[in-house]
Amino acid sequence: MRLEIVDHTCSSLVTIQRSSKVSDGQGGYTETYTTIATVMCAIGPAGENEQQVAARLSLVTGMNFVFPYGTDINPMDRIVANGHIYEINGLNDEPMSYQLQVTASATEIT
């Protein structure tokens, strides 16, 4: 199955971030995201829907990302693209494929 991408060339520069635990200096930790890669990919829309989050209406924007095969990305990472932060919803890493397909969404409180 191929994701529908308007522009099949890797023409968009995005940042992949990974969560890590950092000491808070008091015996505990805080979670922070650090950049692990800045890569070129193809981006296409995956649709929008509205959800109620914390008693507020939110617009959830879905995007499809197509990375070169072998890109270091996992389901717990997030993608920063065009000023938005996208949480990964799905990852299609088929063996013998030439590309890595990722579906992600960004939530904006309205």
Gaussian input, Z-matrix of N, CA and C with variables (Angstrom, degrees):
# hf/3-21g

backbone

0 1
 N
 C     1     B1
 C     2     B2     1     A1
 N     3     B3     2     A2     1     D1
 C     4     B4     3     A3     2     D2
 C     5     B5     4     A4     3     D3
 N     6     B6     5     A5     4     D4
 C     7     B7     6     A6     5     D5
 C     8     B8     7     A7     6     D6
 N     9     B9     8     A8     7     D7
 C    10    B10     9     A9     8     D8
 C    11    B11    10    A10     9     D9
 N    12    B12    11    A11    10    D10
 C    13    B13    12    A12    11    D11
 C    14    B14    13    A13    12    D12
 N    15    B15    14    A14    13    D13
 C    16    B16    15    A15    14    D14
 C    17    B17    16    A16    15    D15
 N    18    B18    17    A17    16    D16
 C    19    B19    18    A18    17    D17
 C    20    B20    19    A19    18    D18
 N    21    B21    20    A20    19    D19
 C    22    B22    21    A21    20    D20
 C    23    B23    22    A22    21    D21
 N    24    B24    23    A23    22    D22
 C    25    B25    24    A24    23    D23
 C    26    B26    25    A25    24    D24
 N    27    B27    26    A26    25    D25
 C    28    B28    27    A27    26    D26
 C    29    B29    28    A28    27    D27
 N    30    B30    29    A29    28    D28
 C    31    B31    30    A30    29    D29
 C    32    B32    31    A31    30    D30
 N    33    B33    32    A32    31    D31
 C    34    B34    33    A33    32    D32
 C    35    B35    34    A34    33    D33
 N    36    B36    35    A35    34    D34
 C    37    B37    36    A36    35    D35
 C    38    B38    37    A37    36    D36
 N    39    B39    38    A38    37    D37
 C    40    B40    39    A39    38    D38
 C    41    B41    40    A40    39    D39
 N    42    B42    41    A41    40    D40
 C    43    B43    42    A42    41    D41
 C    44    B44    43    A43    42    D42
 N    45    B45    44    A44    43    D43
 C    46    B46    45    A45    44    D44
 C    47    B47    46    A46    45    D45
 N    48    B48    47    A47    46    D46
 C    49    B49    48    A48    47    D47
 C    50    B50    49    A49    48    D48
 N    51    B51    50    A50    49    D49
 C    52    B52    51    A51    50    D50
 C    53    B53    52    A52    51    D51
 N    54    B54    53    A53    52    D52
 C    55    B55    54    A54    53    D53
 C    56    B56    55    A55    54    D54
 N    57    B57    56    A56    55    D55
 C    58    B58    57    A57    56    D56
 C    59    B59    58    A58    57    D57
 N    60    B60    59    A59    58    D58
 C    61    B61    60    A60    59    D59
 C    62    B62    61    A61    60    D60
 N    63    B63    62    A62    61    D61
 C    64    B64    63    A63    62    D62
 C    65    B65    64    A64    63    D63
 N    66    B66    65    A65    64    D64
 C    67    B67    66    A66    65    D65
 C    68    B68    67    A67    66    D66
 N    69    B69    68    A68    67    D67
 C    70    B70    69    A69    68    D68
 C    71    B71    70    A70    69    D69
 N    72    B72    71    A71    70    D70
 C    73    B73    72    A72    71    D71
 C    74    B74    73    A73    72    D72
 N    75    B75    74    A74    73    D73
 C    76    B76    75    A75    74    D74
 C    77    B77    76    A76    75    D75
 N    78    B78    77    A77    76    D76
 C    79    B79    78    A78    77    D77
 C    80    B80    79    A79    78    D78
 N    81    B81    80    A80    79    D79
 C    82    B82    81    A81    80    D80
 C    83    B83    82    A82    81    D81
 N    84    B84    83    A83    82    D82
 C    85    B85    84    A84    83    D83
 C    86    B86    85    A85    84    D84
 N    87    B87    86    A86    85    D85
 C    88    B88    87    A87    86    D86
 C    89    B89    88    A88    87    D87
 N    90    B90    89    A89    88    D88
 C    91    B91    90    A90    89    D89
 C    92    B92    91    A91    90    D90
 N    93    B93    92    A92    91    D91
 C    94    B94    93    A93    92    D92
 C    95    B95    94    A94    93    D93
 N    96    B96    95    A95    94    D94
 C    97    B97    96    A96    95    D95
 C    98    B98    97    A97    96    D96
 N    99    B99    98    A98    97    D97
 C   100   B100    99    A99    98    D98
 C   101   B101   100   A100    99    D99
 N   102   B102   101   A101   100   D100
 C   103   B103   102   A102   101   D101
 C   104   B104   103   A103   102   D102
 N   105   B105   104   A104   103   D103
 C   106   B106   105   A105   104   D104
 C   107   B107   106   A106   105   D105
 N   108   B108   107   A107   106   D106
 C   109   B109   108   A108   107   D107
 C   110   B110   109   A109   108   D108
 N   111   B111   110   A110   109   D109
 C   112   B112   111   A111   110   D110
 C   113   B113   112   A112   111   D111
 N   114   B114   113   A113   112   D112
 C   115   B115   114   A114   113   D113
 C   116   B116   115   A115   114   D114
 N   117   B117   116   A116   115   D115
 C   118   B118   117   A117   116   D116
 C   119   B119   118   A118   117   D117
 N   120   B120   119   A119   118   D118
 C   121   B121   120   A120   119   D119
 C   122   B122   121   A121   120   D120
 N   123   B123   122   A122   121   D121
 C   124   B124   123   A123   122   D122
 C   125   B125   124   A124   123   D123
 N   126   B126   125   A125   124   D124
 C   127   B127   126   A126   125   D125
 C   128   B128   127   A127   126   D126
 N   129   B129   128   A128   127   D127
 C   130   B130   129   A129   128   D128
 C   131   B131   130   A130   129   D129
 N   132   B132   131   A131   130   D130
 C   133   B133   132   A132   131   D131
 C   134   B134   133   A133   132   D132
 N   135   B135   134   A134   133   D133
 C   136   B136   135   A135   134   D134
 C   137   B137   136   A136   135   D135
 N   138   B138   137   A137   136   D136
 C   139   B139   138   A138   137   D137
 C   140   B140   139   A139   138   D138
 N   141   B141   140   A140   139   D139
 C   142   B142   141   A141   140   D140
 C   143   B143   142   A142   141   D141
 N   144   B144   143   A143   142   D142
 C   145   B145   144   A144   143   D143
 C   146   B146   145   A145   144   D144
 N   147   B147   146   A146   145   D145
 C   148   B148   147   A147   146   D146
 C   149   B149   148   A148   147   D147
 N   150   B150   149   A149   148   D148
 C   151   B151   150   A150   149   D149
 C   152   B152   151   A151   150   D150
 N   153   B153   152   A152   151   D151
 C   154   B154   153   A153   152   D152
 C   155   B155   154   A154   153   D153
 N   156   B156   155   A155   154   D154
 C   157   B157   156   A156   155   D155
 C   158   B158   157   A157   156   D156
 N   159   B159   158   A158   157   D157
 C   160   B160   159   A159   158   D158
 C   161   B161   160   A160   159   D159
 N   162   B162   161   A161   160   D160
 C   163   B163   162   A162   161   D161
 C   164   B164   163   A163   162   D162
 N   165   B165   164   A164   163   D163
 C   166   B166   165   A165   164   D164
 C   167   B167   166   A166   165   D165
 N   168   B168   167   A167   166   D166
 C   169   B169   168   A168   167   D167
 C   170   B170   169   A169   168   D168
 N   171   B171   170   A170   169   D169
 C   172   B172   171   A171   170   D170
 C   173   B173   172   A172   171   D171
 N   174   B174   173   A173   172   D172
 C   175   B175   174   A174   173   D173
 C   176   B176   175   A175   174   D174
 N   177   B177   176   A176   175   D175
 C   178   B178   177   A177   176   D176
 C   179   B179   178   A178   177   D177
 N   180   B180   179   A179   178   D178
 C   181   B181   180   A180   179   D179
 C   182   B182   181   A181   180   D180
 N   183   B183   182   A182   181   D181
 C   184   B184   183   A183   182   D182
 C   185   B185   184   A184   183   D183
 N   186   B186   185   A185   184   D184
 C   187   B187   186   A186   185   D185
 C   188   B188   187   A187   186   D186
 N   189   B189   188   A188   187   D187
 C   190   B190   189   A189   188   D188
 C   191   B191   190   A190   189   D189
 N   192   B192   191   A191   190   D190
 C   193   B193   192   A192   191   D191
 C   194   B194   193   A193   192   D192
 N   195   B195   194   A194   193   D193
 C   196   B196   195   A195   194   D194
 C   197   B197   196   A196   195   D195
 N   198   B198   197   A197   196   D196
 C   199   B199   198   A198   197   D197
 C   200   B200   199   A199   198   D198
 N   201   B201   200   A200   199   D199
 C   202   B202   201   A201   200   D200
 C   203   B203   202   A202   201   D201
 N   204   B204   203   A203   202   D202
 C   205   B205   204   A204   203   D203
 C   206   B206   205   A205   204   D204
 N   207   B207   206   A206   205   D205
 C   208   B208   207   A207   206   D206
 C   209   B209   208   A208   207   D207
 N   210   B210   209   A209   208   D208
 C   211   B211   210   A210   209   D209
 C   212   B212   211   A211   210   D210
 N   213   B213   212   A212   211   D211
 C   214   B214   213   A213   212   D212
 C   215   B215   214   A214   213   D213
 N   216   B216   215   A215   214   D214
 C   217   B217   216   A216   215   D215
 C   218   B218   217   A217   216   D216
 N   219   B219   218   A218   217   D217
 C   220   B220   219   A219   218   D218
 C   221   B221   220   A220   219   D219
 N   222   B222   221   A221   220   D220
 C   223   B223   222   A222   221   D221
 C   224   B224   223   A223   222   D222
 N   225   B225   224   A224   223   D223
 C   226   B226   225   A225   224   D224
 C   227   B227   226   A226   225   D225
 N   228   B228   227   A227   226   D226
 C   229   B229   228   A228   227   D227
 C   230   B230   229   A229   228   D228
 N   231   B231   230   A230   229   D229
 C   232   B232   231   A231   230   D230
 C   233   B233   232   A232   231   D231
 N   234   B234   233   A233   232   D232
 C   235   B235   234   A234   233   D233
 C   236   B236   235   A235   234   D234
 N   237   B237   236   A236   235   D235
 C   238   B238   237   A237   236   D236
 C   239   B239   238   A238   237   D237
 N   240   B240   239   A239   238   D238
 C   241   B241   240   A240   239   D239
 C   242   B242   241   A241   240   D240
 N   243   B243   242   A242   241   D241
 C   244   B244   243   A243   242   D242
 C   245   B245   244   A244   243   D243
 N   246   B246   245   A245   244   D244
 C   247   B247   246   A246   245   D245
 C   248   B248   247   A247   246   D246
 N   249   B249   248   A248   247   D247
 C   250   B250   249   A249   248   D248
 C   251   B251   250   A250   249   D249
 N   252   B252   251   A251   250   D250
 C   253   B253   252   A252   251   D251
 C   254   B254   253   A253   252   D252
 N   255   B255   254   A254   253   D253
 C   256   B256   255   A255   254   D254
 C   257   B257   256   A256   255   D255
 N   258   B258   257   A257   256   D256
 C   259   B259   258   A258   257   D257
 C   260   B260   259   A259   258   D258
 N   261   B261   260   A260   259   D259
 C   262   B262   261   A261   260   D260
 C   263   B263   262   A262   261   D261
 N   264   B264   263   A263   262   D262
 C   265   B265   264   A264   263   D263
 C   266   B266   265   A265   264   D264
 N   267   B267   266   A266   265   D265
 C   268   B268   267   A267   266   D266
 C   269   B269   268   A268   267   D267
 N   270   B270   269   A269   268   D268
 C   271   B271   270   A270   269   D269
 C   272   B272   271   A271   270   D270
 N   273   B273   272   A272   271   D271
 C   274   B274   273   A273   272   D272
 C   275   B275   274   A274   273   D273
 N   276   B276   275   A275   274   D274
 C   277   B277   276   A276   275   D275
 C   278   B278   277   A277   276   D276
 N   279   B279   278   A278   277   D277
 C   280   B280   279   A279   278   D278
 C   281   B281   280   A280   279   D279
 N   282   B282   281   A281   280   D280
 C   283   B283   282   A282   281   D281
 C   284   B284   283   A283   282   D282
 N   285   B285   284   A284   283   D283
 C   286   B286   285   A285   284   D284
 C   287   B287   286   A286   285   D285
 N   288   B288   287   A287   286   D286
 C   289   B289   288   A288   287   D287
 C   290   B290   289   A289   288   D288
 N   291   B291   290   A290   289   D289
 C   292   B292   291   A291   290   D290
 C   293   B293   292   A292   291   D291
 N   294   B294   293   A293   292   D292
 C   295   B295   294   A294   293   D293
 C   296   B296   295   A295   294   D294
 N   297   B297   296   A296   295   D295
 C   298   B298   297   A297   296   D296
 C   299   B299   298   A298   297   D297
 N   300   B300   299   A299   298   D298
 C   301   B301   300   A300   299   D299
 C   302   B302   301   A301   300   D300
 N   303   B303   302   A302   301   D301
 C   304   B304   303   A303   302   D302
 C   305   B305   304   A304   303   D303
 N   306   B306   305   A305   304   D304
 C   307   B307   306   A306   305   D305
 C   308   B308   307   A307   306   D306
 N   309   B309   308   A308   307   D307
 C   310   B310   309   A309   308   D308
 C   311   B311   310   A310   309   D309
 N   312   B312   311   A311   310   D310
 C   313   B313   312   A312   311   D311
 C   314   B314   313   A313   312   D312
 N   315   B315   314   A314   313   D313
 C   316   B316   315   A315   314   D314
 C   317   B317   316   A316   315   D315
 N   318   B318   317   A317   316   D316
 C   319   B319   318   A318   317   D317
 C   320   B320   319   A319   318   D318
 N   321   B321   320   A320   319   D319
 C   322   B322   321   A321   320   D320
 C   323   B323   322   A322   321   D321
 N   324   B324   323   A323   322   D322
 C   325   B325   324   A324   323   D323
 C   326   B326   325   A325   324   D324
 N   327   B327   326   A326   325   D325
 C   328   B328   327   A327   326   D326
 C   329   B329   328   A328   327   D327

   B1=1.4452
   B2=1.5203
   B3=1.2931
   B4=1.4565
   B5=1.5310
   B6=1.3158
   B7=1.4549
   B8=1.5175
   B9=1.3128
   B10=1.4628
   B11=1.5205
   B12=1.2949
   B13=1.4554
   B14=1.5216
   B15=1.3177
   B16=1.4561
   B17=1.5230
   B18=1.3234
   B19=1.4602
   B20=1.5255
   B21=1.3297
   B22=1.4611
   B23=1.5231
   B24=1.3202
   B25=1.4561
   B26=1.5262
   B27=1.3023
   B28=1.4645
   B29=1.5249
   B30=1.3308
   B31=1.4605
   B32=1.5227
   B33=1.3182
   B34=1.4622
   B35=1.5171
   B36=1.3227
   B37=1.4565
   B38=1.5239
   B39=1.3355
   B40=1.4594
   B41=1.5289
   B42=1.3205
   B43=1.4609
   B44=1.5151
   B45=1.3219
   B46=1.4573
   B47=1.5212
   B48=1.3373
   B49=1.4572
   B50=1.5232
   B51=1.3301
   B52=1.4613
   B53=1.5249
   B54=1.3254
   B55=1.4563
   B56=1.5306
   B57=1.3245
   B58=1.4655
   B59=1.5209
   B60=1.3299
   B61=1.4573
   B62=1.5198
   B63=1.3374
   B64=1.4556
   B65=1.5242
   B66=1.3147
   B67=1.4602
   B68=1.5158
   B69=1.3378
   B70=1.4671
   B71=1.5238
   B72=1.3470
   B73=1.4552
   B74=1.5159
   B75=1.3222
   B76=1.4649
   B77=1.5258
   B78=1.3151
   B79=1.4610
   B80=1.5154
   B81=1.2981
   B82=1.4601
   B83=1.5192
   B84=1.3125
   B85=1.4603
   B86=1.5188
   B87=1.3009
   B88=1.4522
   B89=1.5225
   B90=1.3083
   B91=1.4605
   B92=1.5205
   B93=1.3114
   B94=1.4533
   B95=1.5217
   B96=1.3181
   B97=1.4633
   B98=1.5230
   B99=1.3234
   B100=1.4604
   B101=1.5270
   B102=1.3047
   B103=1.4595
   B104=1.5181
   B105=1.3373
   B106=1.4673
   B107=1.5202
   B108=1.3492
   B109=1.4691
   B110=1.5249
   B111=1.3035
   B112=1.4609
   B113=1.5200
   B114=1.3406
   B115=1.4618
   B116=1.5249
   B117=1.3165
   B118=1.4540
   B119=1.5333
   B120=1.3355
   B121=1.4666
   B122=1.5288
   B123=1.3173
   B124=1.4625
   B125=1.5245
   B126=1.3238
   B127=1.4605
   B128=1.5227
   B129=1.3363
   B130=1.4540
   B131=1.5151
   B132=1.3239
   B133=1.4683
   B134=1.5262
   B135=1.3395
   B136=1.4600
   B137=1.5180
   B138=1.3324
   B139=1.4593
   B140=1.5187
   B141=1.3413
   B142=1.4597
   B143=1.5127
   B144=1.3256
   B145=1.4501
   B146=1.5163
   B147=1.3249
   B148=1.4557
   B149=1.5180
   B150=1.3381
   B151=1.4500
   B152=1.5128
   B153=1.3312
   B154=1.4453
   B155=1.5186
   B156=1.3237
   B157=1.4569
   B158=1.5146
   B159=1.3262
   B160=1.4726
   B161=1.5321
   B162=1.3217
   B163=1.4673
   B164=1.5249
   B165=1.3329
   B166=1.4634
   B167=1.5114
   B168=1.3055
   B169=1.4541
   B170=1.5188
   B171=1.3264
   B172=1.4602
   B173=1.5196
   B174=1.3130
   B175=1.4572
   B176=1.5244
   B177=1.3205
   B178=1.4580
   B179=1.5213
   B180=1.3241
   B181=1.4524
   B182=1.5213
   B183=1.3216
   B184=1.4612
   B185=1.5167
   B186=1.3095
   B187=1.4607
   B188=1.5205
   B189=1.3152
   B190=1.4629
   B191=1.5228
   B192=1.3227
   B193=1.4638
   B194=1.5180
   B195=1.3208
   B196=1.4595
   B197=1.5222
   B198=1.3428
   B199=1.4632
   B200=1.5175
   B201=1.3167
   B202=1.4684
   B203=1.5309
   B204=1.3169
   B205=1.4628
   B206=1.5194
   B207=1.3334
   B208=1.4486
   B209=1.5175
   B210=1.3491
   B211=1.4604
   B212=1.5247
   B213=1.3343
   B214=1.4698
   B215=1.5232
   B216=1.3431
   B217=1.4594
   B218=1.5219
   B219=1.3420
   B220=1.4603
   B221=1.5283
   B222=1.3254
   B223=1.4697
   B224=1.5276
   B225=1.3250
   B226=1.4589
   B227=1.5328
   B228=1.3330
   B229=1.4588
   B230=1.5244
   B231=1.3225
   B232=1.4569
   B233=1.5245
   B234=1.3284
   B235=1.4627
   B236=1.5249
   B237=1.3246
   B238=1.4614
   B239=1.5272
   B240=1.3382
   B241=1.4670
   B242=1.5198
   B243=1.3126
   B244=1.4686
   B245=1.5251
   B246=1.3341
   B247=1.4525
   B248=1.5119
   B249=1.3290
   B250=1.4626
   B251=1.5258
   B252=1.3226
   B253=1.4641
   B254=1.5262
   B255=1.3397
   B256=1.4632
   B257=1.5198
   B258=1.3257
   B259=1.4657
   B260=1.5281
   B261=1.3166
   B262=1.4653
   B263=1.5231
   B264=1.3392
   B265=1.4647
   B266=1.5161
   B267=1.3096
   B268=1.4596
   B269=1.5061
   B270=1.3171
   B271=1.4567
   B272=1.5222
   B273=1.3312
   B274=1.4612
   B275=1.5215
   B276=1.3165
   B277=1.4609
   B278=1.5315
   B279=1.3324
   B280=1.4584
   B281=1.5246
   B282=1.3304
   B283=1.4680
   B284=1.5308
   B285=1.2977
   B286=1.4645
   B287=1.5262
   B288=1.3293
   B289=1.4532
   B290=1.5174
   B291=1.3175
   B292=1.4579
   B293=1.5196
   B294=1.3340
   B295=1.4526
   B296=1.5256
   B297=1.3068
   B298=1.4564
   B299=1.5215
   B300=1.3249
   B301=1.4558
   B302=1.5243
   B303=1.3306
   B304=1.4529
   B305=1.5178
   B306=1.3244
   B307=1.4609
   B308=1.5177
   B309=1.3203
   B310=1.4567
   B311=1.5252
   B312=1.3338
   B313=1.4572
   B314=1.5243
   B315=1.3220
   B316=1.4670
   B317=1.5216
   B318=1.3213
   B319=1.4578
   B320=1.5145
   B321=1.3180
   B322=1.4689
   B323=1.5177
   B324=1.3350
   B325=1.4526
   B326=1.5313
   B327=1.3333
   B328=1.4736
   B329=1.5073
   A1=108.83
   A2=117.97
   A3=123.69
   A4=109.41
   A5=116.78
   A6=120.83
   A7=108.71
   A8=116.58
   A9=121.05
   A10=109.30
   A11=116.99
   A12=123.28
   A13=107.97
   A14=116.81
   A15=120.72
   A16=110.13
   A17=117.23
   A18=122.21
   A19=107.53
   A20=117.42
   A21=121.69
   A22=113.11
   A23=117.88
   A24=119.12
   A25=109.54
   A26=116.07
   A27=121.17
   A28=108.20
   A29=116.23
   A30=120.69
   A31=113.31
   A32=117.91
   A33=120.88
   A34=110.11
   A35=116.24
   A36=121.95
   A37=108.61
   A38=117.14
   A39=122.28
   A40=109.58
   A41=115.32
   A42=122.05
   A43=108.88
   A44=117.01
   A45=122.56
   A46=106.85
   A47=115.95
   A48=120.96
   A49=109.96
   A50=115.85
   A51=122.55
   A52=109.34
   A53=116.12
   A54=122.28
   A55=110.02
   A56=115.04
   A57=119.94
   A58=108.25
   A59=115.58
   A60=121.26
   A61=108.97
   A62=115.15
   A63=121.63
   A64=107.70
   A65=117.03
   A66=121.76
   A67=110.46
   A68=115.68
   A69=119.51
   A70=111.68
   A71=117.16
   A72=121.83
   A73=114.35
   A74=117.45
   A75=121.31
   A76=110.77
   A77=116.94
   A78=121.10
   A79=114.19
   A80=117.34
   A81=121.52
   A82=110.32
   A83=115.82
   A84=119.99
   A85=109.63
   A86=114.73
   A87=122.20
   A88=107.51
   A89=115.76
   A90=119.63
   A91=108.71
   A92=115.14
   A93=121.26
   A94=108.70
   A95=116.35
   A96=120.63
   A97=109.08
   A98=115.54
   A99=121.13
   A100=108.48
   A101=115.95
   A102=121.42
   A103=109.04
   A104=116.32
   A105=120.22
   A106=111.79
   A107=116.60
   A108=119.18
   A109=110.34
   A110=115.33
   A111=123.14
   A112=105.05
   A113=116.41
   A114=121.09
   A115=111.44
   A116=115.25
   A117=121.94
   A118=108.51
   A119=116.19
   A120=120.57
   A121=108.47
   A122=115.06
   A123=121.95
   A124=107.46
   A125=117.15
   A126=122.24
   A127=109.18
   A128=115.99
   A129=121.43
   A130=110.34
   A131=118.05
   A132=121.25
   A133=112.02
   A134=114.96
   A135=120.92
   A136=111.33
   A137=117.09
   A138=120.92
   A139=112.90
   A140=114.46
   A141=121.95
   A142=108.65
   A143=116.13
   A144=120.88
   A145=108.60
   A146=115.27
   A147=119.90
   A148=109.12
   A149=115.90
   A150=122.48
   A151=108.38
   A152=115.21
   A153=118.60
   A154=107.45
   A155=116.01
   A156=122.89
   A157=107.80
   A158=116.88
   A159=122.19
   A160=110.75
   A161=116.40
   A162=124.27
   A163=113.31
   A164=117.31
   A165=121.32
   A166=108.84
   A167=115.65
   A168=120.92
   A169=109.25
   A170=116.85
   A171=121.49
   A172=109.85
   A173=115.92
   A174=122.29
   A175=107.78
   A176=116.63
   A177=121.68
   A178=107.79
   A179=116.26
   A180=122.51
   A181=109.21
   A182=116.89
   A183=121.47
   A184=111.62
   A185=115.84
   A186=121.71
   A187=109.26
   A188=114.75
   A189=121.71
   A190=107.88
   A191=115.72
   A192=122.01
   A193=107.89
   A194=117.75
   A195=121.62
   A196=107.43
   A197=114.77
   A198=122.58
   A199=110.06
   A200=117.30
   A201=119.26
   A202=109.07
   A203=116.29
   A204=120.07
   A205=109.78
   A206=116.35
   A207=121.60
   A208=113.27
   A209=117.61
   A210=120.43
   A211=109.16
   A212=116.90
   A213=122.25
   A214=109.22
   A215=116.03
   A216=121.75
   A217=107.37
   A218=116.49
   A219=120.10
   A220=109.33
   A221=117.91
   A222=121.31
   A223=114.97
   A224=119.12
   A225=121.61
   A226=112.85
   A227=117.59
   A228=121.98
   A229=109.65
   A230=115.20
   A231=119.99
   A232=108.40
   A233=115.34
   A234=122.04
   A235=108.32
   A236=116.68
   A237=121.73
   A238=106.57
   A239=115.56
   A240=121.00
   A241=109.65
   A242=116.31
   A243=122.33
   A244=112.64
   A245=117.13
   A246=121.03
   A247=115.32
   A248=118.20
   A249=122.31
   A250=109.74
   A251=115.82
   A252=121.83
   A253=107.36
   A254=116.08
   A255=122.26
   A256=110.36
   A257=116.11
   A258=122.23
   A259=107.49
   A260=116.61
   A261=121.41
   A262=110.41
   A263=115.70
   A264=122.71
   A265=111.89
   A266=117.59
   A267=121.36
   A268=111.36
   A269=114.77
   A270=121.93
   A271=107.48
   A272=117.63
   A273=121.99
   A274=108.21
   A275=115.63
   A276=122.21
   A277=108.77
   A278=116.40
   A279=120.97
   A280=111.24
   A281=117.09
   A282=118.86
   A283=110.17
   A284=116.46
   A285=123.55
   A286=112.48
   A287=117.75
   A288=121.22
   A289=109.17
   A290=116.94
   A291=120.87
   A292=111.87
   A293=117.69
   A294=120.33
   A295=111.27
   A296=116.12
   A297=124.20
   A298=107.14
   A299=117.71
   A300=122.36
   A301=109.98
   A302=116.51
   A303=122.58
   A304=109.09
   A305=117.00
   A306=122.87
   A307=107.24
   A308=117.69
   A309=121.69
   A310=110.04
   A311=116.16
   A312=119.59
   A313=111.40
   A314=115.29
   A315=123.35
   A316=107.48
   A317=117.15
   A318=121.86
   A319=109.85
   A320=116.12
   A321=121.82
   A322=107.80
   A323=117.15
   A324=121.56
   A325=108.04
   A326=115.45
   A327=119.72
   A328=110.96
   D1=132.54
   D2=178.68
   D3=-107.90
   D4=139.93
   D5=174.90
   D6=-77.69
   D7=148.33
   D8=179.94
   D9=-81.45
   D10=109.55
   D11=-179.97
   D12=-117.55
   D13=130.38
   D14=-178.90
   D15=-66.74
   D16=-47.44
   D17=-178.62
   D18=-114.10
   D19=110.01
   D20=-174.44
   D21=-78.78
   D22=-6.06
   D23=178.49
   D24=-86.59
   D25=150.54
   D26=177.53
   D27=-80.16
   D28=85.72
   D29=-173.71
   D30=-115.70
   D31=3.07
   D32=-179.14
   D33=-114.76
   D34=133.80
   D35=178.72
   D36=-94.03
   D37=122.61
   D38=179.84
   D39=-128.43
   D40=163.00
   D41=178.02
   D42=-112.91
   D43=134.61
   D44=174.75
   D45=-103.38
   D46=127.66
   D47=-179.92
   D48=-118.77
   D49=145.79
   D50=-179.10
   D51=-124.55
   D52=138.10
   D53=179.35
   D54=-74.60
   D55=139.84
   D56=174.82
   D57=-144.32
   D58=155.55
   D59=178.74
   D60=-94.60
   D61=132.36
   D62=-178.78
   D63=-123.18
   D64=134.94
   D65=178.99
   D66=-58.22
   D67=137.83
   D68=176.31
   D69=-94.04
   D70=3.80
   D71=178.04
   D72=80.69
   D73=2.05
   D74=-178.45
   D75=-127.43
   D76=23.72
   D77=178.98
   D78=90.91
   D79=-5.00
   D80=178.69
   D81=-112.95
   D82=-161.43
   D83=179.23
   D84=-150.47
   D85=162.61
   D86=170.85
   D87=-125.59
   D88=151.53
   D89=177.25
   D90=-93.47
   D91=137.05
   D92=178.61
   D93=-139.44
   D94=155.72
   D95=177.04
   D96=-102.84
   D97=133.21
   D98=176.28
   D99=-120.20
   D100=147.53
   D101=179.36
   D102=-74.07
   D103=126.11
   D104=177.12
   D105=-106.06
   D106=-20.91
   D107=179.79
   D108=-163.69
   D109=149.77
   D110=168.77
   D111=-121.89
   D112=116.77
   D113=-171.15
   D114=-134.48
   D115=159.37
   D116=173.88
   D117=-87.33
   D118=142.97
   D119=176.88
   D120=-155.06
   D121=171.79
   D122=172.63
   D123=-99.96
   D124=140.59
   D125=-178.56
   D126=-126.16
   D127=138.30
   D128=176.45
   D129=-145.89
   D130=154.82
   D131=-178.30
   D132=-71.08
   D133=146.20
   D134=175.91
   D135=-120.72
   D136=3.98
   D137=176.68
   D138=109.16
   D139=172.13
   D140=179.37
   D141=-134.54
   D142=152.75
   D143=170.14
   D144=-151.79
   D145=161.67
   D146=179.58
   D147=-103.62
   D148=140.84
   D149=177.09
   D150=-134.98
   D151=155.92
   D152=173.74
   D153=-98.99
   D154=119.42
   D155=-179.80
   D156=-124.50
   D157=122.86
   D158=179.27
   D159=52.34
   D160=46.99
   D161=177.13
   D162=63.09
   D163=18.62
   D164=176.99
   D165=-126.43
   D166=146.80
   D167=178.58
   D168=-77.86
   D169=130.71
   D170=-177.86
   D171=-126.17
   D172=144.48
   D173=175.25
   D174=-100.27
   D175=120.12
   D176=179.66
   D177=-103.37
   D178=117.11
   D179=-178.09
   D180=-103.13
   D181=121.47
   D182=178.78
   D183=-96.49
   D184=143.35
   D185=177.66
   D186=-135.87
   D187=148.17
   D188=172.13
   D189=-104.57
   D190=133.37
   D191=177.69
   D192=-120.46
   D193=135.08
   D194=175.60
   D195=-120.93
   D196=115.84
   D197=-178.82
   D198=-105.74
   D199=156.98
   D200=171.99
   D201=-60.07
   D202=143.28
   D203=179.93
   D204=-58.34
   D205=139.61
   D206=179.52
   D207=96.01
   D208=-2.55
   D209=176.95
   D210=-62.06
   D211=134.38
   D212=-179.35
   D213=-78.62
   D214=98.13
   D215=178.53
   D216=-150.62
   D217=142.41
   D218=178.26
   D219=-135.59
   D220=168.50
   D221=-173.73
   D222=-61.37
   D223=-20.08
   D224=-179.80
   D225=-89.16
   D226=-5.92
   D227=178.88
   D228=-77.99
   D229=175.24
   D230=171.82
   D231=-137.01
   D232=160.34
   D233=-176.30
   D234=-117.29
   D235=133.25
   D236=174.76
   D237=-109.22
   D238=119.00
   D239=-177.95
   D240=-145.84
   D241=133.21
   D242=175.88
   D243=52.41
   D244=37.51
   D245=177.42
   D246=79.71
   D247=7.13
   D248=179.09
   D249=-117.89
   D250=151.41
   D251=175.71
   D252=-106.22
   D253=124.29
   D254=-177.88
   D255=-111.15
   D256=127.60
   D257=173.92
   D258=-88.59
   D259=135.64
   D260=-175.80
   D261=-76.38
   D262=128.23
   D263=177.92
   D264=-100.49
   D265=-32.54
   D266=-177.17
   D267=-156.85
   D268=151.73
   D269=-176.31
   D270=-138.08
   D271=123.49
   D272=179.92
   D273=-112.32
   D274=96.29
   D275=-175.64
   D276=-112.29
   D277=69.40
   D278=-177.32
   D279=-74.05
   D280=134.08
   D281=174.96
   D282=-61.86
   D283=148.13
   D284=178.23
   D285=68.78
   D286=18.97
   D287=177.20
   D288=-98.16
   D289=157.09
   D290=178.74
   D291=-96.99
   D292=0.17
   D293=-179.30
   D294=-146.14
   D295=159.60
   D296=178.29
   D297=-115.19
   D298=120.71
   D299=-175.06
   D300=-104.28
   D301=130.20
   D302=-177.32
   D303=-129.57
   D304=134.40
   D305=173.02
   D306=-109.87
   D307=130.27
   D308=-176.75
   D309=-142.42
   D310=163.79
   D311=179.90
   D312=-140.39
   D313=149.56
   D314=176.10
   D315=-118.53
   D316=137.32
   D317=-179.99
   D318=-109.64
   D319=129.25
   D320=176.72
   D321=-119.28
   D322=125.45
   D323=177.38
   D324=-76.24
   D325=129.62
   D326=-179.85
   D327=-111.97

